[in-house]
Amino acid sequence: MGPMQSTYAAPTVGFDLDMTLVDSRPGIKATYLVIAAETGVPIDADLAVSRLGPPLERELAEWFPAERVTEMAERYRALYPVHAIEPSPALPGAKDAIQAVREAGGRAIVVTAKNAPLARLHLSHLGIEADEVVGGLWAEGKAEALSAHGAKVYVGDHIGDVRGAATAGALSVAVTTGPCAAEELRAAGAQVVLRDLTDFRRWWEGYRG
């Protein structure tokens, strides 16, 4: 069997974390509310969690002057394990999607803008086993990890994830569980759009033929 065939038989699939595998909105909202209470800065936490995807620093810059963003990001990440892990559930089909890849002999990796230690806390709490977790990458930057791990498919909920897949030459599979509607994801270049990850296994079996 040649390298192309063996890659196809057991491909590596990348998954985004926030709003793809995990509904992290309750935990992120709780963390922002603590930051707001500590600093006295009014943060619209509902607005913040309606646009998850980009790096934390980009959202914090909406509420704090540039010179405080790094400090606030450090405080946020210190508070996050206490306030954000417990209330954040897995999205429907998340665990099964990872299992489907691994049952086929493939590798399931998580590539996220969230920092890796916090991403691992979510996965561990929810009993989701990924083969690798790479954090701190957003949009086109995600291609760095996808290419390094030879990912043939990248599953995400944001147009940034679609761009990351395209940059890596991976098939873009999008789910509509995040802030982007199906039409927006298709317009950005998603080749497959699923309602949520409960549809992944059926798609995956067809994809693998």
C-alpha positions as semicolon CSV with decimal commas, in nm:
position;residue;x (nm);y (nm);z (nm)
1;M;0,000;0,000;0,000
2;G;0,144;0,337;-0,100
3;P;0,159;0,643;0,123
4;M;-0,145;0,804;-0,038
5;Q;-0,359;0,497;0,021
6;S;-0,250;0,448;0,380
7;T;-0,315;0,816;0,453
8;Y;-0,666;0,782;0,317
9;A;-0,728;0,459;0,511
10;A;-0,648;0,627;0,843
11;P;-0,651;1,003;0,799
12;T;-0,589;1,264;1,063
13;V;-0,891;1,482;1,134
14;G;-0,862;1,817;1,309
15;F;-1,141;1,959;1,525
16;D;-1,190;2,308;1,659
17;L;-1,288;2,327;2,028
18;D;-1,519;2,617;2,121
19;M;-1,868;2,573;1,970
20;T;-1,750;2,273;1,766
21;L;-1,681;2,016;2,038
22;V;-1,769;2,217;2,349
23;D;-2,042;2,470;2,427
24;S;-1,808;2,689;2,625
25;R;-2,047;2,987;2,635
26;P;-2,166;2,932;2,996
27;G;-1,810;2,907;3,127
28;I;-1,672;3,195;2,922
29;K;-1,966;3,415;3,025
30;A;-1,904;3,330;3,393
31;T;-1,535;3,418;3,358
32;Y;-1,610;3,752;3,191
33;L;-1,857;3,837;3,467
34;V;-1,590;3,777;3,732
35;I;-1,345;3,998;3,538
36;A;-1,612;4,270;3,514
37;A;-1,682;4,249;3,888
38;E;-1,312;4,261;3,975
39;T;-1,226;4,553;3,746
40;G;-1,550;4,750;3,750
41;V;-1,543;4,748;3,369
42;P;-1,889;4,673;3,225
43;I;-1,845;4,376;2,990
44;D;-2,141;4,259;2,785
45;A;-2,073;3,890;2,843
46;D;-2,369;3,779;2,629
47;L;-2,232;3,975;2,335
48;A;-1,883;3,836;2,393
49;V;-2,002;3,474;2,386
50;S;-2,208;3,537;2,072
51;R;-1,889;3,583;1,869
52;L;-1,653;3,310;1,990
53;G;-1,376;3,197;1,759
54;P;-1,107;3,467;1,745
55;P;-0,833;3,483;2,010
56;L;-0,920;3,597;2,363
57;E;-0,706;3,911;2,329
58;R;-0,920;4,034;2,040
59;E;-1,234;4,021;2,256
60;L;-1,067;4,176;2,558
61;A;-0,954;4,467;2,339
62;E;-1,322;4,552;2,292
63;W;-1,351;4,623;2,666
64;F;-1,005;4,728;2,785
65;P;-0,743;4,974;2,657
66;A;-0,459;4,813;2,464
67;E;-0,209;4,847;2,747
68;R;-0,429;4,634;2,979
69;V;-0,512;4,351;2,740
70;T;-0,215;4,129;2,826
71;E;-0,276;4,170;3,200
72;M;-0,647;4,094;3,160
73;A;-0,576;3,789;2,943
74;E;-0,351;3,651;3,217
75;R;-0,620;3,713;3,479
76;Y;-0,887;3,556;3,258
77;R;-0,676;3,242;3,208
78;A;-0,612;3,219;3,584
79;L;-0,986;3,241;3,657
80;Y;-1,093;3,012;3,371
81;P;-1,027;2,669;3,529
82;V;-1,231;2,765;3,836
83;H;-1,529;2,919;3,656
84;A;-1,546;2,784;3,302
85;I;-1,482;2,410;3,290
86;E;-1,764;2,273;3,506
87;P;-2,058;2,458;3,339
88;S;-1,950;2,396;2,978
89;P;-2,108;2,084;2,820
90;A;-1,998;1,886;2,518
91;L;-2,197;1,967;2,206
92;P;-2,422;1,693;2,065
93;G;-2,220;1,425;1,886
94;A;-1,879;1,559;1,993
95;K;-1,756;1,248;2,170
96;D;-1,899;1,022;1,899
97;A;-1,729;1,220;1,621
98;I;-1,388;1,176;1,784
99;Q;-1,462;0,808;1,843
100;A;-1,566;0,760;1,479
101;V;-1,227;0,887;1,361
102;R;-1,035;0,675;1,608
103;E;-1,241;0,362;1,543
104;A;-1,139;0,392;1,177
105;G;-0,773;0,394;1,283
106;G;-0,743;0,767;1,226
107;R;-0,606;1,035;1,456
108;A;-0,828;1,307;1,602
109;I;-0,647;1,628;1,691
110;V;-0,786;1,947;1,842
111;V;-0,657;2,273;1,695
112;T;-0,793;2,579;1,872
113;A;-0,736;2,947;1,941
114;K;-0,779;2,869;2,312
115;N;-0,454;2,801;2,495
116;A;-0,374;2,430;2,507
117;P;-0,383;2,374;2,886
118;L;-0,736;2,517;2,909
119;A;-0,846;2,319;2,603
120;R;-0,715;1,999;2,767
121;L;-0,910;2,078;3,086
122;H;-1,234;2,093;2,886
123;L;-1,161;1,766;2,705
124;S;-1,057;1,586;3,023
125;H;-1,365;1,706;3,213
126;L;-1,592;1,583;2,932
127;G;-1,411;1,253;2,878
128;I;-1,319;1,338;2,519
129;E;-0,988;1,180;2,416
130;A;-0,795;1,359;2,144
131;D;-0,464;1,232;2,009
132;E;-0,312;1,581;2,018
133;V;-0,416;1,928;2,136
134;V;-0,262;2,238;1,975
135;G;-0,365;2,576;2,111
136;G;-0,312;2,943;2,035
137;L;-0,385;2,922;1,661
138;W;-0,654;3,115;1,478
139;A;-0,788;3,115;1,120
140;E;-0,504;3,075;0,866
141;G;-0,267;3,015;1,159
142;K;-0,440;2,683;1,226
143;A;-0,290;2,553;0,901
144;E;0,047;2,536;1,075
145;A;-0,070;2,253;1,304
146;L;-0,300;2,091;1,047
147;S;-0,013;2,066;0,798
148;A;0,236;1,949;1,061
149;H;0,005;1,663;1,159
150;G;-0,100;1,582;0,802
151;A;-0,468;1,654;0,870
152;K;-0,684;1,582;0,564
153;V;-1,003;1,718;0,722
154;Y;-1,068;2,010;0,958
155;V;-1,399;2,043;1,139
156;G;-1,499;2,383;1,276
157;D;-1,786;2,623;1,330
158;H;-1,638;2,956;1,219
159;I;-1,536;3,104;0,884
160;G;-1,188;3,133;1,039
161;D;-1,184;2,753;1,062
162;V;-1,281;2,729;0,695
163;R;-0,989;2,956;0,606
164;G;-0,754;2,749;0,821
165;A;-0,859;2,430;0,644
166;A;-0,816;2,589;0,302
167;T;-0,469;2,718;0,388
168;A;-0,367;2,367;0,496
169;G;-0,519;2,207;0,186
170;A;-0,757;2,011;0,409
171;L;-1,124;1,940;0,344
172;S;-1,333;2,196;0,533
173;V;-1,623;2,042;0,726
174;A;-1,831;2,306;0,904
175;V;-2,096;2,272;1,173
176;T;-2,366;2,531;1,240
177;T;-2,338;2,513;1,621
178;G;-2,131;2,834;1,641
179;P;-2,185;3,196;1,538
180;C;-2,180;3,136;1,160
181;A;-2,484;3,028;0,959
182;A;-2,465;2,756;0,694
183;E;-2,481;3,010;0,408
184;E;-2,193;3,210;0,555
185;L;-1,982;2,896;0,601
186;R;-2,050;2,782;0,242
187;A;-1,972;3,128;0,108
188;A;-1,637;3,117;0,292
189;G;-1,552;2,790;0,115
190;A;-1,672;2,509;0,343
191;Q;-1,705;2,196;0,130
192;V;-1,932;2,016;0,376
193;V;-2,181;2,178;0,615
194;L;-2,340;1,968;0,890
195;R;-2,612;2,075;1,131
196;D;-2,400;1,948;1,422
197;L;-2,163;1,665;1,506
198;T;-2,446;1,413;1,540
199;D;-2,432;1,411;1,158
200;F;-2,054;1,356;1,149
201;R;-2,037;0,976;1,174
202;R;-2,273;0,924;0,879
203;W;-2,078;1,177;0,670
204;W;-1,745;1,027;0,778
205;E;-1,845;0,674;0,678
206;G;-1,949;0,801;0,335
207;Y;-1,631;1,004;0,299
208;R;-1,413;0,705;0,378
209;G;-1,612;0,494;0,133
